Amino acid sequence: MSGHSKWATTKHKKAVIDSRRGKLFAKLIKNIEVAARVGGGDPVGNPTLYDAIQKAKKSSVPNDNIDRAVKRGSGAEAGGADYQTIMYEGYGPNGVALLIECLSDNRNRAASEVRVAVTRNGGTMADPGSVSYLFNRKGVVIVPASAADEDAILDAVLEAGAEEVNNLGDTFEIVSEATDVVAVRTALQSAGIDYDSAEATFVPTMSVDVDADTARKVFNLIEALEDSDEVQNVYANFDVSDEVLAELDA
C-alpha cells in the first residue's frame, strides 16, 4: 500500500506541473459538478463538494471555473451533464489488479475508451467483482510534511477515526473508514493543520511487488487510461520499492 501511496503522491505533484494540467483541471471540475448535483451547491452543508472545491483550489483551478461548475451541478446555471459513476475492472501486466472509475454521460463511449487503453497496453478486462474484492473503500487525507510533525497529526486525528498515519517523506497519509474522512479533515482544521486533499478512495488490501520493467508497463497503462476524459481515477494494487522508483527515474 505504501508504494501505491508514494506513487499517487508523486503523480499528484507531477500532474500539477506537467502538460496534462488541462486534463487534471477537467477531472477536478467534473468532481465538483457531480458533488453539487448529488448534495446541493452549498459547500457548508455538502462536505463532498467542500472537499472537491478544496482539491481543485490546491491544484490552482481558477475560482471562476469552480463557481461555474457548482452552478451547473446544482442547476443554478444551464449546461450540466448527467454524469454517472461507472466502475470497470481489469488486470495489468503481471496480474496487477486495476479498478477504473469513470464519470461519464455516455456508458458506451466510456466502455470503449477503457477497453482500448487496457488492451493496447498489455492488460485485460475482467468481469465485475473479480478485482473489486481486492480493494476497500477508505478515507484518505494527505497532509504536507511541512504542515506539522507526525505526533501533532496523530494527536489531532486519532479520536476522529484515523486508523493509520503513514509517513511518505514529503507528505503524511491519514487512512480512515470512508465515512470518517470528513471528521478527520475537520479535526486537522480545528488543530490548525493544513492538508492537501481529503477524499474517499479505494485502497488495495494486498499489494503485488513489481520490478522496474513491470512498473514501467503498469505506469504506461495507467497513463493511457488517465488520458481519457471518461476516466476519473485508476486504482492499482502494485507496490514499487524506492530502489525500483530510483531505477525508473534514472
Residue frames relative to the residue before (quaternion, step in Angstrom):
aa qw qx qy qz dx dy dz
M 1.0000 0.0000 0.0000 0.0000 0.00 0.00 0.00
S 0.6419 0.5480 -0.3427 0.4125 3.56 0.96 -0.85
G 0.6401 0.5286 -0.3308 0.4488 3.57 1.01 -0.80
H 0.6317 0.5306 -0.3284 0.4599 3.52 1.01 -0.86
S 0.6732 0.5028 -0.2957 0.4545 3.56 0.94 -0.95
K 0.6243 0.5438 -0.3318 0.4521 3.53 1.01 -0.89
W 0.6618 0.5047 -0.2969 0.4681 3.51 0.99 -0.94
A 0.6452 0.5282 -0.3247 0.4464 3.58 0.97 -0.88
T 0.6596 0.5038 -0.3050 0.4670 3.57 0.99 -0.83
T 0.6441 0.5128 -0.3131 0.4734 3.57 0.96 -0.89
K 0.6546 0.5249 -0.3013 0.4530 3.53 0.96 -0.96
H 0.6278 0.5450 -0.3353 0.4433 3.56 1.02 -0.85
K 0.6686 0.4943 -0.3027 0.4659 3.58 0.88 -0.95
K 0.6572 0.5196 -0.3018 0.4550 3.54 0.98 -0.95
A 0.6574 0.5426 -0.3174 0.4156 3.57 0.92 -0.93
V 0.6393 0.5475 -0.3295 0.4277 3.56 1.07 -0.76
I 0.7830 0.3558 -0.1883 0.4741 3.58 1.00 -0.74
D 0.6753 0.5166 -0.3367 0.4046 3.61 1.08 -0.29
S 0.7542 -0.4479 0.2656 0.4000 3.53 -1.35 0.08
R 0.6206 0.5547 -0.3566 0.4243 3.59 1.23 -0.16
R 0.2530 0.8089 -0.4909 0.2017 3.53 1.29 0.39
G 0.6343 0.5492 -0.3229 0.4380 3.58 1.01 -0.85
K 0.6332 0.5197 -0.3149 0.4794 3.57 1.05 -0.83
L 0.6456 0.5219 -0.3138 0.4609 3.56 0.95 -0.94
F 0.6340 0.5328 -0.3279 0.4547 3.59 0.91 -0.92
A 0.6685 0.5203 -0.3032 0.4366 3.59 0.85 -1.02
K 0.6676 0.4963 -0.3011 0.4662 3.60 0.97 -0.84
L 0.6564 0.5086 -0.3102 0.4629 3.58 0.99 -0.82
I 0.6276 0.5310 -0.3161 0.4735 3.57 1.08 -0.80
K 0.6389 0.5294 -0.3164 0.4599 3.56 1.01 -0.87
N 0.6103 0.5580 -0.3312 0.4545 3.59 1.04 -0.84
I 0.6670 0.5095 -0.2899 0.4599 3.55 0.93 -0.98
E 0.6553 0.5306 -0.3082 0.4405 3.56 0.91 -0.98
V 0.6802 0.4861 -0.2840 0.4694 3.58 0.91 -0.96
A 0.6467 0.5216 -0.3228 0.4534 3.60 0.94 -0.88
A 0.6620 0.4992 -0.3036 0.4695 3.60 1.00 -0.83
R 0.6523 0.5162 -0.3240 0.4506 3.58 1.02 -0.75
V 0.6967 0.4829 -0.2693 0.4570 3.58 0.97 -0.90
G 0.8517 0.1916 -0.0516 0.4851 3.58 0.81 -1.01
G 0.6315 -0.5394 0.3440 0.4381 3.59 1.24 0.17
G 0.5733 -0.6741 0.3850 0.2622 3.54 -1.22 0.59
D 0.5846 0.5693 -0.3826 0.4335 3.61 1.24 0.14
P 0.3685 -0.7668 0.4813 0.2111 3.62 -0.38 1.21
V 0.5840 0.5896 -0.3766 0.4116 3.60 1.13 -0.60
G 0.7718 0.3274 -0.1747 0.5163 3.56 0.98 -0.84
N 0.7177 0.3675 -0.2173 0.5501 3.57 1.32 -0.03
P 0.2041 -0.8394 0.4893 0.1202 3.61 0.20 1.27
T 0.5914 0.5607 -0.3752 0.4417 3.62 1.11 -0.57
L 0.6506 0.4955 -0.3013 0.4903 3.56 1.03 -0.83
Y 0.6100 0.5579 -0.3462 0.4437 3.59 0.98 -0.87
D 0.7089 0.4617 -0.2680 0.4609 3.58 0.81 -1.03
A 0.6225 0.5352 -0.3390 0.4595 3.59 1.06 -0.72
I 0.6509 0.5060 -0.3066 0.4757 3.59 1.04 -0.83
Q 0.6486 0.5223 -0.3199 0.4518 3.60 0.93 -0.91
K 0.6560 0.5106 -0.3144 0.4583 3.57 0.93 -0.88
A 0.6448 0.5139 -0.3172 0.4686 3.59 1.00 -0.82
K 0.6542 0.5126 -0.3130 0.4597 3.59 0.95 -0.85
K 0.6370 0.5290 -0.3202 0.4602 3.59 1.02 -0.83
S 0.7187 0.4113 -0.2377 0.5078 3.58 1.16 -0.62
S 0.5360 -0.6921 0.3532 0.3302 3.57 1.33 0.46
V 0.2782 0.7238 -0.5700 0.2717 3.60 1.03 0.74
P 0.5006 -0.6768 0.4401 0.3125 3.64 -0.78 0.97
N 0.5927 -0.6095 0.4038 0.3379 3.58 -1.06 0.82
D 0.6029 0.5689 -0.3563 0.4312 3.61 1.05 -0.74
N 0.6579 0.5099 -0.3006 0.4657 3.56 0.95 -0.92
I 0.6386 0.5266 -0.3137 0.4652 3.56 1.03 -0.86
D 0.6725 0.5064 -0.2989 0.4495 3.59 0.84 -1.00
R 0.6651 0.5003 -0.3109 0.4591 3.60 0.94 -0.87
A 0.6325 0.5343 -0.3311 0.4526 3.58 1.03 -0.77
V 0.6311 0.5195 -0.3271 0.4741 3.59 1.01 -0.81
K 0.6731 0.5008 -0.2959 0.4568 3.60 0.92 -0.91
R 0.6479 0.5071 -0.3227 0.4679 3.59 0.97 -0.83
G 0.6870 0.5015 -0.2862 0.4411 3.55 0.89 -0.97
S 0.7306 0.4282 -0.2410 0.4741 3.58 0.94 -0.88
G 0.5408 -0.6479 0.3864 0.3721 3.59 1.29 -0.14
A 0.4615 0.6855 -0.4453 0.3446 3.59 1.29 0.08
E 0.7618 0.1748 -0.1062 0.6146 3.57 1.27 -0.39
A 0.5008 -0.6701 0.4561 0.3034 3.58 -0.99 0.80
G 0.6499 0.5810 -0.3688 0.3225 3.55 -1.29 0.22
G 0.4984 0.6625 -0.4352 0.3513 3.60 1.21 -0.02
A 0.3391 -0.7352 0.5501 0.2048 3.59 -0.96 0.87
D 0.4634 -0.6647 0.5095 0.2893 3.56 -1.22 0.52
Y 0.0487 -0.8374 0.5444 -0.0079 3.58 0.30 1.27
Q 0.1412 -0.7624 0.6274 0.0724 3.55 -1.04 0.87
T 0.3957 -0.6730 0.5624 0.2725 3.56 -1.16 0.64
I 0.0023 -0.7859 0.6169 -0.0413 3.58 -0.77 1.07
M 0.1866 -0.7902 0.5769 0.0891 3.58 -0.83 1.00
Y 0.0808 -0.7634 0.6394 0.0432 3.56 -1.02 0.89
E 0.2185 -0.7715 0.5871 0.1107 3.55 -1.18 0.65
G 0.1107 0.8023 -0.5786 0.0968 3.55 -1.07 0.71
Y 0.3625 -0.6861 0.5766 0.2557 3.50 -1.40 -0.07
G 0.2957 -0.7320 0.5872 0.1787 3.52 -1.08 0.82
P 0.7700 -0.2969 0.2494 0.5067 3.59 -1.24 -0.30
N 0.8449 0.1391 -0.1381 0.4977 3.59 -1.11 0.78
G 0.6683 -0.5625 0.2998 0.3835 3.57 1.07 0.71
V 0.3249 0.7351 -0.5277 0.2751 3.61 1.17 0.40
A 0.3722 -0.7479 0.5109 0.2025 3.59 -0.77 1.07
L 0.1215 -0.7968 0.5910 0.0316 3.56 -1.00 0.91
L 0.0817 -0.7383 0.6678 0.0464 3.52 -1.06 0.88
I 0.0932 -0.8317 0.5471 -0.0135 3.56 -0.47 1.24
E 0.1441 -0.8129 0.5635 0.0308 3.55 -0.52 1.24
C 0.0901 -0.8019 0.5903 0.0186 3.56 -0.69 1.13
L 0.1320 -0.7092 0.6798 0.1321 3.52 -1.31 0.49
S 0.1899 0.8146 -0.5125 0.1944 3.56 -0.25 1.24
D 0.3224 -0.7089 0.5843 0.2282 3.54 -1.27 0.45
N 0.7334 0.3095 -0.2093 0.5680 3.58 1.31 0.25
R 0.3155 -0.8038 0.4786 0.1591 3.56 -0.07 1.35
N 0.6600 0.5202 -0.3181 0.4389 3.60 0.94 -0.85
R 0.6539 0.5093 -0.3099 0.4659 3.56 0.97 -0.86
A 0.6434 0.5243 -0.3187 0.4579 3.56 0.96 -0.88
A 0.6621 0.5129 -0.3048 0.4535 3.59 0.87 -0.97
S 0.6637 0.5163 -0.2991 0.4511 3.56 0.94 -0.91
E 0.6886 0.4843 -0.2910 0.4544 3.60 0.85 -0.95
V 0.6394 0.5152 -0.3260 0.4684 3.58 1.01 -0.78
R 0.6642 0.5186 -0.3059 0.4430 3.58 0.86 -0.98
V 0.6563 0.5114 -0.3112 0.4591 3.59 0.92 -0.91
A 0.6720 0.5019 -0.3030 0.4524 3.61 0.86 -0.97
V 0.6797 0.4938 -0.2966 0.4540 3.59 0.92 -0.89
T 0.7363 0.4408 -0.2581 0.4437 3.60 0.69 -1.06
R 0.6574 0.5079 -0.3214 0.4544 3.62 1.07 -0.60
N 0.7535 0.3665 -0.1923 0.5109 3.58 1.22 -0.40
G 0.7107 -0.5280 0.2527 0.3902 3.54 0.99 0.93
G 0.5972 0.5596 -0.3743 0.4360 3.59 1.20 0.38
T 0.2580 -0.7332 0.5979 0.1958 3.55 -1.35 0.01
M 0.4733 -0.6400 0.5203 0.3091 3.56 -1.16 0.60
A 0.1982 -0.7818 0.5818 0.1046 3.59 -1.13 0.64
D 0.5987 -0.5693 0.4263 0.3683 3.56 -1.26 0.47
P 0.6106 -0.5514 0.4114 0.3923 3.60 -1.14 0.59
G 0.7910 0.3025 -0.2377 0.4756 3.57 -0.91 0.96
S 0.6173 0.5838 -0.3532 0.3917 3.58 1.18 -0.41
V 0.7459 0.3250 -0.1914 0.5489 3.59 1.25 -0.35
S 0.6221 0.6111 -0.3480 0.3441 3.58 0.96 -0.88
Y 0.5993 0.5793 -0.3714 0.4090 3.62 1.11 -0.55
L 0.6147 0.5572 -0.3395 0.4432 3.61 1.27 -0.31
F 0.7136 0.3895 -0.2328 0.5337 3.59 1.31 -0.04
N 0.2040 -0.7419 0.6233 0.1393 3.56 -1.23 0.61
R 0.4441 -0.6463 0.5454 0.2961 3.56 -1.13 0.68
K 0.0610 0.8073 -0.5794 0.0943 3.59 -0.64 1.13
G 0.4157 -0.6371 0.5696 0.3111 3.51 -1.33 0.26
V 0.0291 -0.7966 0.6038 0.0012 3.58 -0.90 0.90
V 0.0613 -0.7717 0.6330 0.0064 3.54 -0.84 1.08
I 0.1934 -0.7809 0.5875 0.0872 3.58 -0.85 1.02
V 0.0797 -0.7920 0.6053 -0.0025 3.56 -0.79 1.13
P 0.4274 -0.6887 0.5061 0.2948 3.64 -0.79 0.90
A 0.5683 -0.6271 0.4133 0.3360 3.59 -0.99 0.84
S 0.6252 0.5575 -0.3359 0.4306 3.58 1.18 -0.55
A 0.5980 0.6179 -0.3521 0.3696 3.61 1.21 -0.43
A 0.7836 -0.1481 0.1395 0.5870 3.59 1.07 -0.75
D 0.4739 -0.6361 0.4969 0.3519 3.58 -1.22 0.26
E 0.7243 -0.4743 0.2857 0.4108 3.55 -1.30 0.36
D 0.6405 0.5379 -0.3323 0.4359 3.60 0.95 -0.82
A 0.6588 0.5086 -0.3105 0.4592 3.58 0.95 -0.89
I 0.6426 0.5147 -0.3187 0.4696 3.57 1.03 -0.82
L 0.6482 0.5209 -0.3159 0.4568 3.58 0.92 -0.93
D 0.6396 0.5328 -0.3204 0.4521 3.57 0.93 -0.92
A 0.6934 0.5019 -0.2761 0.4371 3.56 0.97 -0.92
V 0.8323 0.3401 -0.1261 0.4192 3.58 0.78 -1.02
L 0.5118 0.6893 -0.4286 0.2815 3.63 1.10 -0.47
E 0.7183 0.4293 -0.2631 0.4801 3.59 0.88 -0.87
A 0.6192 0.5494 -0.3464 0.4415 3.60 1.23 -0.24
G 0.6835 -0.5100 0.2863 0.4368 3.58 1.24 0.02
A 0.3906 0.7197 -0.4919 0.2959 3.60 1.23 0.18
E 0.2947 -0.7668 0.5476 0.1590 3.58 -0.94 0.91
E 0.7984 -0.0820 0.0616 0.5933 3.57 1.05 -0.69
V 0.1863 -0.7350 0.6388 0.1306 3.53 -1.27 0.54
N 0.1216 -0.8144 0.5670 0.0225 3.57 -0.60 1.19
N 0.3044 -0.7379 0.5768 0.1738 3.55 -0.88 1.01
L 0.0828 -0.8244 0.5599 0.0046 3.59 -0.46 1.24
G 0.6764 -0.4769 0.2998 0.4745 3.59 1.19 0.44
D 0.8247 0.1446 -0.0499 0.5445 3.58 0.07 -1.30
T 0.8002 0.1736 -0.0627 0.5706 3.56 1.19 -0.56
F 0.3146 -0.6710 0.6204 0.2567 3.53 -1.40 0.15
E 0.2008 -0.7606 0.6075 0.1105 3.53 -1.07 0.82
I 0.1312 -0.7884 0.5989 0.0500 3.58 -0.72 1.10
V 0.1296 -0.8069 0.5754 0.0319 3.56 -0.64 1.17
S 0.0530 0.7799 -0.6203 0.0646 3.57 -0.98 0.92
E 0.6330 -0.4097 0.4197 0.5053 3.55 -1.28 -0.24
A 0.6141 -0.5709 0.3879 0.3826 3.59 -1.09 0.67
T 0.6661 0.5211 -0.3023 0.4398 3.59 1.06 -0.75
D 0.6884 0.4809 -0.2775 0.4667 3.61 1.25 -0.32
V 0.4287 0.7424 -0.4542 0.2423 3.60 1.23 -0.13
V 0.6453 0.5115 -0.3315 0.4604 3.62 0.99 -0.74
A 0.6432 0.5183 -0.3218 0.4628 3.61 1.01 -0.82
V 0.6485 0.5116 -0.3157 0.4669 3.60 0.99 -0.81
R 0.6635 0.5024 -0.2959 0.4689 3.55 0.92 -0.95
T 0.6549 0.5132 -0.3065 0.4624 3.59 0.98 -0.86
A 0.6289 0.5374 -0.3283 0.4560 3.59 1.06 -0.78
L 0.6291 0.5217 -0.3265 0.4749 3.58 1.04 -0.76
Q 0.6587 0.5129 -0.3068 0.4571 3.55 0.91 -0.94
S 0.6483 0.5239 -0.3136 0.4548 3.59 0.99 -0.87
A 0.6999 0.4434 -0.2585 0.4966 3.57 1.16 -0.68
G 0.4966 -0.6847 0.4058 0.3463 3.58 1.32 0.04
I 0.4872 0.6564 -0.4371 0.3751 3.58 1.18 0.55
D 0.3844 -0.7347 0.5194 0.2067 3.56 -0.74 1.12
Y 0.0818 -0.7913 0.6038 0.0509 3.61 -1.13 0.60
D 0.4909 -0.6797 0.4677 0.2800 3.58 -1.17 0.56
S 0.7973 -0.1277 0.1194 0.5777 3.58 0.88 -0.91
A 0.0701 -0.7609 0.6437 0.0415 3.54 -1.26 0.56
E 0.2640 0.7729 -0.5378 0.2089 3.59 -0.60 1.07
A 0.4789 -0.5976 0.5452 0.3410 3.51 -1.34 0.31
T 0.0275 0.8109 -0.5771 0.0925 3.55 -0.80 1.02
F 0.4685 -0.6501 0.5026 0.3244 3.59 -1.27 -0.01
V 0.1128 -0.7928 0.5989 0.0121 3.55 -0.79 1.10
P 0.4442 -0.7059 0.4735 0.2831 3.63 -0.79 0.94
T 0.4291 -0.6953 0.5149 0.2595 3.58 -1.06 0.76
M 0.7768 0.0326 -0.0395 0.6277 3.58 1.21 -0.44
S 0.2493 -0.7985 0.5374 0.1073 3.56 -1.05 0.76
V 0.3517 -0.7079 0.5774 0.2047 3.50 -1.28 0.57
D 0.3473 -0.7201 0.5582 0.2218 3.61 -0.78 1.00
V 0.0858 -0.8146 0.5731 0.0270 3.58 -0.86 0.91
D 0.4338 -0.6655 0.5367 0.2844 3.56 -1.21 0.56
A 0.7441 -0.4296 0.2678 0.4359 3.56 -1.31 0.17
D 0.6488 0.5310 -0.3256 0.4371 3.59 0.96 -0.86
T 0.6799 0.4708 -0.2873 0.4832 3.59 0.91 -0.93
A 0.6290 0.5434 -0.3365 0.4426 3.58 0.97 -0.86
R 0.6421 0.5282 -0.3207 0.4538 3.57 0.95 -0.89
K 0.6716 0.4994 -0.2939 0.4618 3.58 0.94 -0.92
V 0.6589 0.4998 -0.3108 0.4684 3.57 0.98 -0.85
F 0.6213 0.5336 -0.3369 0.4645 3.60 0.99 -0.81
N 0.6569 0.5146 -0.3119 0.4543 3.58 0.94 -0.90
L 0.6461 0.5194 -0.3139 0.4628 3.56 1.01 -0.85
I 0.6732 0.4907 -0.2978 0.4662 3.58 0.89 -0.94
E 0.6346 0.5298 -0.3296 0.4561 3.58 1.02 -0.80
A 0.6397 0.5200 -0.3207 0.4665 3.59 1.02 -0.83
L 0.6475 0.5044 -0.3156 0.4760 3.59 1.00 -0.78
E 0.7084 0.4685 -0.2724 0.4523 3.58 0.84 -0.97
D 0.5607 0.5941 -0.3831 0.4311 3.55 1.27 -0.28
S 0.5980 0.5590 -0.3570 0.4499 3.58 1.24 -0.36
D 0.4787 -0.6710 0.4892 0.2849 3.57 -0.97 0.87
E 0.6121 0.5745 -0.3412 0.4230 3.57 1.22 -0.49
V 0.6971 0.4893 -0.2636 0.4530 3.58 1.09 -0.77
Q 0.2409 -0.7922 0.5499 0.1097 3.55 -0.78 1.08
N 0.8028 -0.0567 0.0785 0.5883 3.59 0.91 -0.94
V 0.1418 -0.7543 0.6329 0.1024 3.55 -1.20 0.61
Y 0.1014 -0.7827 0.6132 0.0320 3.57 -0.83 1.03
A 0.0083 -0.8073 0.5887 -0.0400 3.58 -0.90 0.93
N 0.3604 -0.7685 0.4926 0.1920 3.58 -1.07 0.65
F 0.4215 0.6866 -0.4971 0.3222 3.58 0.93 0.83
D 0.2510 -0.7546 0.5916 0.1326 3.54 -1.18 0.65
V 0.1391 -0.7934 0.5909 0.0454 3.57 -0.77 1.08
S 0.3473 -0.7499 0.5238 0.2063 3.59 -0.63 1.09
D 0.6579 -0.4993 0.3812 0.4154 3.57 -1.27 0.36
E 0.6325 0.5455 -0.3302 0.4398 3.59 1.06 -0.81
V 0.6677 0.4862 -0.2979 0.4785 3.58 0.96 -0.88
L 0.6221 0.5340 -0.3387 0.4617 3.60 1.01 -0.79
A 0.6524 0.5142 -0.3071 0.4645 3.57 0.98 -0.88
E 0.6371 0.5237 -0.3176 0.4679 3.56 1.06 -0.82
L 0.6575 0.5013 -0.3077 0.4710 3.59 0.99 -0.81
D 0.6423 0.5265 -0.3209 0.4553 3.58 0.99 -0.85
A 0.6485 0.5275 -0.3183 0.4470 3.56 1.04 -0.80
